[in-house]
Amino acid sequence: MITLEVAREVPPNGYFLSNGVQDVLLHYSEVVGTIKPGDHVDVFIYHDTYDRMMATMKQPLLQLGDLAKLEVVDIHPRLGVFLEMGLGRNLLLPIRELPEKKELRPEIGDHVFVTMNTDKSGRLIARAAREEELSARCIRAPESWKNNWVEATVYKPLQMGTFVVCDAGVIGFGIIGLIPAAERVKPLRLGERVKVRIAFVREEDGRVNLAMRQLKQVGRVEDADIILKLLQERPDGGMPYSDSTPADIIQTRFGLSKSAFKRALGKLMKEGLIEQRENWTYLVNKTKQE
């Protein structure tokens, strides 16, 4: 943002603003309120689609050097994704700033943490926010947050885990957390919103370890209920899954890790509700239960 003097009106286009050396056009459509020659106005300077320097009195959601979370409004397969910046025009987040794997790239409606920069031609572009930039704004998690569920936004999707910023509400910008790969129920893309449980608050820096599943004792009951319901709905009371079924099949069919699936099966077997035969799982015969 910069303050410039309204030098003259140029119908039917708008007003020329000046810093005493250079003029820039403020189109009528970019005027907020009423202005006249001689006034001093606060404007945002940018390049239009024809690379002409322009001014607007509208307030952008992000300024040069700032950090913000912007919504993805369009996707270009070669250029990258376009973000809403509050000016009626979009800001490009170049493809070089996106994950290499396409399934980890943002979708329309996702919100990405970015800073504003300029390219070699001086045009405004976005850059994915780096951890040091987020850390400077984030706060320590209160110890009381442990085992609470919060909303978070992905800022760095990696194979070993997914880094997110957890919403902090009125107490601050956010809290940095990690969802280890073993605690994810699916791959998470950049900018995706996710509900997570605070599993651990790190004393040294106030960051948090996160999980997408309930505590084991709670999850075991819920997972067992899902399996039992499935068996009860099958005509023969059996399913071609057991504790020897490969983990990827379990994940695809039930959305559970292999260990969570085995814990649920163990609970049902301990209660005498199911049995396993030849890599199949069956409901125990009701007459046998009686």
C-alpha positions, 0 to 999 in steps of 0.5 A: 500500500502507498499514499499517492496524490490524485493528479487529474481525472481522465474520463472515461477511464478514471484518475491518474495518481502521482508520486511526483515522478511517475503516474499510475491509473486508478480506474473508476471501478477501483475507487472506494468512496468519492475522490477528487484531484488534489486528494491523497489516497491509499492505494495498492499497486499491482500489474493487470493482465496486460502487465500494466501498473495499476492502482486500486483502493480496495484492500487486498487479503495479502500484501507484499511480504505478508503471510495469509491463508488464501482460498484456492479458486482455480487450478491450471495444470501447467502454471499452478493454482490461483488464489483469491486475494480480494481484488477481483483478480487472483494471485498465482501460486506457481507449480514449483511451489506445489508438491510433486505428487498431484494427489497432494496438491490443493483442490478448489476450496482448500486454503493455503498459507502463502506469502506474497512475492514478485517474479523477475518481471515485477508481477505479484505471485504467491509463495508457499509459507515456510516453517520459519515464517509460520513459527514466528506467528504460531504460539505454544499449545496449552497442556490442557489441549491434550486429547482435545479435537481441533481443526487444522490446515495442512501446510507441508505434506510429507511421506513421513508425516503431515505438518499442519497449523491447528486453529487456536481461536481467540488465543492466537494465530495457530499451533504447529503440529505433526500428524505422523504417517501411522496416525493418518487415515489417508494421504493429506493434500496441501491446504486441506482442512482436517480434524485432529486429536492432540495426542501429545504436547511437546514441552520444549517448544509447545508444538503438538503431535496429532492423530486422526483416530480416537484413543485406542480404547475408544477407537477399539469400541467404535471399530469393533461396532463397524465390523460387527455391523458388517458381519450382521448384514452379510447373509452368511455372517462372514467376511473375507478379512482377518488379522492376516489380511494385508494392511492396504486392503484393510485401509481401503475397505475399512479406513483402519490401520492394520493394528486398529483392525486387529485390536477391534477383532481381538475385542470381538473374539474376547467377547465371543462374538466372532471367530476366524477360519481359513482367513475369514471372519464369522459371527459365532453361531447364536445357538453356540453363544447360548 
